[in-house]
Amino acid sequence: MTRVATTENEHFLLEIAEFGTTQQVEYLVKKYKLAKRLNSTEYLQEKLVLEKGCFWHQEDDGMTVLRFVYPQKTGLC
C-alpha cells in the first residue's frame, strides 16, 4: 500500500486495508499502479510511436486495404 499511497488516496487505501483482505489490498495496489502507468505521459507517447505508420492487409476478395496512422501534429497532410 505504501508503494502507491498519496495524500489524495490515503484515506481510501486505509479503509481498504482496514476492512479488506491482504489479497484485496495487493490486487488494488497492482491495478492502481497499472492505471497510473497507462495514464502516464511516457506511456501515451510510447503508444503513439508504436502505433503510427502504414499498415495493410488483403481482404478475402483480393482488395488491399491501406491504413495510415500518424499523430495530428506530424500527419501527412
N, CA, C and O atoms as a GROMACS GRO file, in nm:
protein
  308
    1MET      N    1   0.081  -0.118   0.000
    1MET     CA    2   0.000   0.000   0.000
    1MET      C    3   0.086   0.125   0.000
    1MET      O    4   0.050   0.225  -0.062
    2THR      N    5   0.197   0.120   0.067
    2THR     CA    6   0.284   0.239   0.073
    2THR      C    7   0.346   0.269  -0.061
    2THR      O    8   0.398   0.379  -0.081
    3ARG      N    9   0.344   0.174  -0.154
    3ARG     CA   10   0.401   0.197  -0.286
    3ARG      C   11   0.319   0.295  -0.368
    3ARG      O   12   0.372   0.359  -0.459
    4VAL      N   13   0.190   0.307  -0.338
    4VAL     CA   14   0.104   0.392  -0.420
    4VAL      C   15   0.031   0.500  -0.340
    4VAL      O   16  -0.042   0.580  -0.397
    5ALA      N   17   0.049   0.502  -0.208
    5ALA     CA   18  -0.026   0.596  -0.125
    5ALA      C   19   0.018   0.740  -0.149
    5ALA      O   20   0.136   0.771  -0.158
    6THR      N   21  -0.082   0.828  -0.160
    6THR     CA   22  -0.059   0.972  -0.170
    6THR      C   23  -0.154   1.037  -0.069
    6THR      O   24  -0.238   0.970  -0.010
    7THR      N   25  -0.139   1.166  -0.051
    7THR     CA   26  -0.230   1.235   0.041
    7THR      C   27  -0.373   1.230  -0.011
    7THR      O   28  -0.467   1.234   0.068
    8GLU      N   29  -0.391   1.223  -0.144
    8GLU     CA   30  -0.524   1.220  -0.203
    8GLU      C   31  -0.594   1.086  -0.185
    8GLU      O   32  -0.716   1.082  -0.164
    9ASN      N   33  -0.521   0.975  -0.192
    9ASN     CA   34  -0.585   0.844  -0.188
    9ASN      C   35  -0.561   0.768  -0.057
    9ASN      O   36  -0.607   0.656  -0.041
   10GLU      N   37  -0.490   0.828   0.036
   10GLU     CA   38  -0.454   0.758   0.160
   10GLU      C   39  -0.576   0.712   0.238
   10GLU      O   40  -0.579   0.599   0.287
   11HIS      N   41  -0.677   0.797   0.251
   11HIS     CA   42  -0.796   0.762   0.328
   11HIS      C   43  -0.865   0.640   0.266
   11HIS      O   44  -0.903   0.548   0.338
   12PHE      N   45  -0.880   0.640   0.135
   12PHE     CA   46  -0.943   0.528   0.066
   12PHE      C   47  -0.863   0.399   0.086
   12PHE      O   48  -0.920   0.293   0.114
   13LEU      N   49  -0.732   0.408   0.071
   13LEU     CA   50  -0.647   0.289   0.087
   13LEU      C   51  -0.651   0.236   0.230
   13LEU      O   52  -0.650   0.114   0.250
   14LEU      N   53  -0.656   0.324   0.328
   14LEU     CA   54  -0.665   0.280   0.467
   14LEU      C   55  -0.796   0.208   0.495
   14LEU      O   56  -0.798   0.112   0.572
   15GLU      N   57  -0.905   0.253   0.434
   15GLU     CA   58  -1.033   0.184   0.450
   15GLU      C   59  -1.026   0.044   0.390
   15GLU      O   60  -1.076  -0.052   0.449
   16ILE      N   61  -0.965   0.033   0.274
   16ILE     CA   62  -0.949  -0.099   0.212
   16ILE      C   63  -0.863  -0.188   0.301
   16ILE      O   64  -0.897  -0.305   0.322
   17ALA      N   65  -0.754  -0.135   0.352
   17ALA     CA   66  -0.665  -0.213   0.438
   17ALA      C   67  -0.734  -0.254   0.567
   17ALA      O   68  -0.709  -0.364   0.618
   18GLU      N   69  -0.819  -0.169   0.621
   18GLU     CA   70  -0.886  -0.200   0.747
   18GLU      C   71  -0.993  -0.308   0.730
   18GLU      O   72  -1.006  -0.396   0.815
   19PHE      N   73  -1.069  -0.300   0.621
   19PHE     CA   74  -1.182  -0.392   0.605
   19PHE      C   75  -1.158  -0.501   0.500
   19PHE      O   76  -1.237  -0.595   0.491
   20GLY      N   77  -1.053  -0.491   0.422
   20GLY     CA   78  -1.028  -0.590   0.318
   20GLY      C   79  -0.922  -0.691   0.360
   20GLY      O   80  -0.858  -0.679   0.464
   21THR      N   81  -0.907  -0.790   0.276
   21THR     CA   82  -0.803  -0.892   0.300
   21THR      C   83  -0.672  -0.845   0.238
   21THR      O   84  -0.668  -0.750   0.161
   22THR      N   85  -0.566  -0.913   0.274
   22THR     CA   86  -0.435  -0.882   0.215
   22THR      C   87  -0.440  -0.899   0.065
   22THR      O   88  -0.382  -0.818  -0.009
   23GLN      N   89  -0.507  -1.001   0.018
   23GLN     CA   90  -0.519  -1.025  -0.125
   23GLN      C   91  -0.592  -0.910  -0.194
   23GLN      O   92  -0.553  -0.869  -0.303
   24GLN      N   93  -0.696  -0.858  -0.133
   24GLN     CA   94  -0.770  -0.746  -0.192
   24GLN      C   95  -0.684  -0.620  -0.197
   24GLN      O   96  -0.689  -0.545  -0.295
   25VAL      N   97  -0.605  -0.597  -0.094
   25VAL     CA   98  -0.516  -0.480  -0.092
   25VAL      C   99  -0.411  -0.493  -0.202
   25VAL      O  100  -0.385  -0.398  -0.274
   26GLU      N  101  -0.350  -0.611  -0.214
   26GLU     CA  102  -0.250  -0.633  -0.318
   26GLU      C  103  -0.309  -0.614  -0.457
   26GLU      O  104  -0.247  -0.554  -0.544
   27TYR      N  105  -0.430  -0.666  -0.478
   27TYR     CA  106  -0.498  -0.652  -0.606
   27TYR      C  107  -0.522  -0.504  -0.638
   27TYR      O  108  -0.498  -0.459  -0.749
   28LEU      N  109  -0.570  -0.430  -0.539
   28LEU     CA  110  -0.597  -0.288  -0.557
   28LEU      C  111  -0.470  -0.211  -0.592
   28LEU      O  112  -0.470  -0.128  -0.682
   29VAL      N  113  -0.363  -0.239  -0.519
   29VAL     CA  114  -0.236  -0.171  -0.544
   29VAL      C  115  -0.185  -0.202  -0.684
   29VAL      O  116  -0.137  -0.114  -0.754
   30LYS      N  117  -0.194  -0.327  -0.724
   30LYS     CA  118  -0.149  -0.368  -0.857
   30LYS      C  119  -0.228  -0.297  -0.966
   30LYS      O  120  -0.169  -0.248  -1.063
   31LYS      N  121  -0.359  -0.290  -0.951
   31LYS     CA  122  -0.444  -0.224  -1.050
   31LYS      C  123  -0.420  -0.073  -1.050
   31LYS      O  124  -0.424  -0.009  -1.156
   32TYR      N  125  -0.397  -0.016  -0.933
   32TYR     CA  126  -0.370   0.127  -0.925
   32TYR      C  127  -0.241   0.161  -0.998
   32TYR      O  128  -0.235   0.259  -1.072
   33LYS      N  129  -0.137   0.080  -0.977
   33LYS     CA  130  -0.010   0.105  -1.045
   33LYS      C  131  -0.026   0.092  -1.196
   33LYS      O  132   0.032   0.170  -1.271
   34LEU      N  133  -0.104  -0.006  -1.241
   34LEU     CA  134  -0.127  -0.023  -1.384
   34LEU      C  135  -0.201   0.097  -1.442
   34LEU      O  136  -0.163   0.149  -1.547
   35ALA      N  137  -0.305   0.142  -1.374
   35ALA     CA  138  -0.382   0.257  -1.421
   35ALA      C  139  -0.295   0.382  -1.425
   35ALA      O  140  -0.305   0.462  -1.518
   36LYS      N  141  -0.211   0.399  -1.326
   36LYS     CA  142  -0.122   0.515  -1.322
   36LYS      C  143  -0.024   0.511  -1.440
   36LYS      O  144   0.003   0.614  -1.503
   37ARG      N  145   0.029   0.392  -1.470
   37ARG     CA  146   0.123   0.379  -1.582
   37ARG      C  147   0.052   0.404  -1.715
   37ARG      O  148   0.107   0.470  -1.803
   38LEU      N  149  -0.068   0.350  -1.731
   38LEU     CA  150  -0.141   0.367  -1.856
   38LEU      C  151  -0.181   0.511  -1.881
   38LEU      O  152  -0.201   0.551  -1.996
   39ASN      N  153  -0.193   0.590  -1.777
   39ASN     CA  154  -0.228   0.731  -1.791
   39ASN      C  155  -0.107   0.823  -1.794
   39ASN      O  156  -0.123   0.944  -1.805
   40SER      N  157   0.012   0.766  -1.783
   40SER     CA  158   0.133   0.849  -1.779
   40SER      C  159   0.166   0.903  -1.919
   40SER      O  160   0.134   0.840  -2.020
   41THR      N  161   0.228   1.019  -1.923
   41THR     CA  162   0.267   1.082  -2.048
   41THR      C  163   0.365   0.994  -2.125
   41THR      O  164   0.357   0.984  -2.247
   42GLU      N  165   0.458   0.931  -2.052
   42GLU     CA  166   0.558   0.847  -2.119
   42GLU      C  167   0.491   0.730  -2.191
   42GLU      O  168   0.527   0.699  -2.304
   43TYR      N  169   0.395   0.667  -2.126
   43TYR     CA  170   0.326   0.554  -2.189
   43TYR      C  171   0.248   0.599  -2.311
   43TYR      O  172   0.251   0.532  -2.414
   44LEU      N  173   0.178   0.711  -2.299
   44LEU     CA  174   0.098   0.760  -2.412
   44LEU      C  175   0.187   0.796  -2.531
   44LEU      O  176   0.151   0.770  -2.646
   45GLN      N  177   0.303   0.857  -2.505
   45GLN     CA  178   0.396   0.889  -2.614
   45GLN      C  179   0.452   0.762  -2.675
   45GLN      O  180   0.465   0.753  -2.797
   46GLU      N  181   0.486   0.664  -2.592
   46GLU     CA  182   0.538   0.536  -2.642
   46GLU      C  183   0.432   0.466  -2.727
   46GLU      O  184   0.465   0.407  -2.830
   47LYS      N  185   0.307   0.472  -2.684
   47LYS     CA  186   0.198   0.410  -2.758
   47LYS      C  187   0.182   0.475  -2.895
   47LYS      O  188   0.159   0.406  -2.994
   48LEU      N  189   0.194   0.608  -2.901
   48LEU     CA  190   0.185   0.679  -3.029
   48LEU      C  191   0.295   0.634  -3.124
   48LEU      O  192   0.270   0.612  -3.243
   49VAL      N  193   0.415   0.620  -3.071
   49VAL     CA  194   0.528   0.578  -3.154
   49VAL      C  195   0.507   0.437  -3.207
   49VAL      O  196   0.535   0.408  -3.323
   50LEU      N  197   0.458   0.348  -3.121
   50LEU     CA  198   0.439   0.210  -3.162
   50LEU      C  199   0.323   0.192  -3.259
   50LEU      O  200   0.326   0.101  -3.342
   51GLU      N  201   0.221   0.276  -3.249
   51GLU     CA  202   0.102   0.259  -3.331
   51GLU      C  203   0.105   0.336  -3.462
   51GLU      O  204   0.021   0.312  -3.548
   52LYS      N  205   0.199   0.429  -3.478
   52LYS     CA  206   0.196   0.509  -3.601
   52LYS      C  207   0.263   0.434  -3.715
   52LYS      O  208   0.347   0.347  -3.693
   53GLY      N  209   0.224   0.469  -3.834
   53GLY     CA  210   0.284   0.407  -3.950
   53GLY      C  211   0.180   0.372  -4.055
   53GLY      O  212   0.066   0.417  -4.050
   54CYS      N  213   0.223   0.290  -4.150
   54CYS     CA  214   0.137   0.245  -4.258
   54CYS      C  215   0.114   0.095  -4.241
   54CYS      O  216   0.210   0.018  -4.231
   55PHE      N  217  -0.011   0.056  -4.237
   55PHE     CA  218  -0.045  -0.084  -4.220
   55PHE      C  219  -0.133  -0.128  -4.336
   55PHE      O  220  -0.209  -0.049  -4.392
   56TRP      N  221  -0.121  -0.253  -4.373
   56TRP     CA  222  -0.203  -0.302  -4.483
   56TRP      C  223  -0.237  -0.448  -4.461
   56TRP      O  224  -0.168  -0.522  -4.391
   57HIS      N  225  -0.347  -0.487  -4.523
   57HIS     CA  226  -0.385  -0.628  -4.524
   57HIS      C  227  -0.468  -0.654  -4.650
   57HIS      O  228  -0.522  -0.561  -4.710
   58GLN      N  229  -0.477  -0.778  -4.686
   58GLN     CA  230  -0.551  -0.814  -4.806
   58GLN      C  231  -0.683  -0.879  -4.765
   58GLN      O  232  -0.687  -0.969  -4.682
   59GLU      N  233  -0.790  -0.830  -4.824
   59GLU     CA  234  -0.924  -0.883  -4.797
   59GLU      C  235  -0.944  -1.015  -4.871
   59GLU      O  236  -0.866  -1.050  -4.959
   60ASP      N  237  -1.049  -1.086  -4.833
   60ASP     CA  238  -1.080  -1.214  -4.898
   60ASP      C  239  -1.109  -1.199  -5.047
   60ASP      O  240  -1.086  -1.291  -5.124
   61ASP      N  241  -1.160  -1.082  -5.086
   61ASP     CA  242  -1.193  -1.060  -5.227
   61ASP      C  243  -1.072  -1.013  -5.309
   61ASP      O  244  -1.086  -0.982  -5.427
   62GLY      N  245  -0.953  -1.008  -5.247
   62GLY     CA  246  -0.832  -0.969  -5.318
   62GLY      C  247  -0.797  -0.822  -5.306
   62GLY      O  248  -0.688  -0.782  -5.349
   63MET      N  249  -0.886  -0.742  -5.251
   63MET     CA  250  -0.858  -0.598  -5.236
   63MET      C  251  -0.756  -0.577  -5.124
   63MET      O  252  -0.760  -0.644  -5.021
   64THR      N  253  -0.664  -0.482  -5.147
   64THR     CA  254  -0.566  -0.445  -5.045
   64THR      C  255  -0.616  -0.321  -4.972
   64THR      O  256  -0.655  -0.223  -5.036
   65VAL      N  257  -0.615  -0.326  -4.839
   65VAL     CA  258  -0.660  -0.215  -4.756
   65VAL      C  259  -0.538  -0.151  -4.691
   65VAL      O  260  -0.461  -0.218  -4.624
   66LEU      N  261  -0.522  -0.020  -4.713
   66LEU     CA  262  -0.413   0.056  -4.652
   66LEU      C  263  -0.467   0.139  -4.536
   66LEU      O  264  -0.578   0.193  -4.545
   67ARG      N  265  -0.390   0.148  -4.430
   67ARG     CA  266  -0.429   0.229  -4.314
   67ARG      C  267  -0.307   0.308  -4.270
   67ARG      O  268  -0.202   0.251  -4.239
   68PHE      N  269  -0.320   0.441  -4.268
   68PHE     CA  270  -0.212   0.529  -4.225
   68PHE      C  271  -0.249   0.586  -4.089
   68PHE      O  272  -0.356   0.644  -4.073
   69VAL      N  273  -0.161   0.572  -3.992
   69VAL     CA  274  -0.186   0.622  -3.857
   69VAL      C  275  -0.069   0.711  -3.816
   69VAL      O  276   0.044   0.663  -3.799
   70TYR      N  277  -0.097   0.841  -3.799
   70TYR     CA  278   0.006   0.937  -3.756
   70TYR      C  279  -0.059   1.036  -3.660
   70TYR      O  280  -0.177   1.068  -3.676
   71PRO      N  281   0.015   1.086  -3.564
   71PRO     CA  282  -0.040   1.190  -3.476
   71PRO      C  283  -0.076   1.313  -3.558
   71PRO      O  284  -0.016   1.338  -3.662
   72GLN      N  285  -0.172   1.390  -3.511
   72GLN     CA  286  -0.220   1.505  -3.585
   72GLN      C  287  -0.110   1.605  -3.616
   72GLN      O  288  -0.108   1.661  -3.725
   73LYS      N  289  -0.017   1.627  -3.525
   73LYS     CA  290   0.089   1.725  -3.546
   73LYS      C  291   0.185   1.684  -3.658
   73LYS      O  292   0.241   1.770  -3.726
   74THR      N  293   0.204   1.554  -3.676
   74THR     CA  294   0.301   1.509  -3.776
   74THR      C  295   0.234   1.438  -3.892
   74THR      O  296   0.299   1.363  -3.965
   75GLY      N  297   0.104   1.460  -3.909
   75GLY     CA  298   0.030   1.394  -4.015
   75GLY      C  299   0.085   1.425  -4.154
   75GLY      O  300   0.166   1.516  -4.170
   76LEU      N  301   0.041   1.352  -4.250
   76LEU     CA  302   0.089   1.367  -4.385
   76LEU      C  303   0.033   1.491  -4.454
   76LEU      O  304   0.096   1.545  -4.545
   77CYS      N  305  -0.085   1.535  -4.411
   77CYS     CA  306  -0.149   1.650  -4.477
   77CYS      C  307  -0.120   1.779  -4.405
   77CYS      O  308  -0.166   1.885  -4.447
   0.00000   0.00000   0.00000
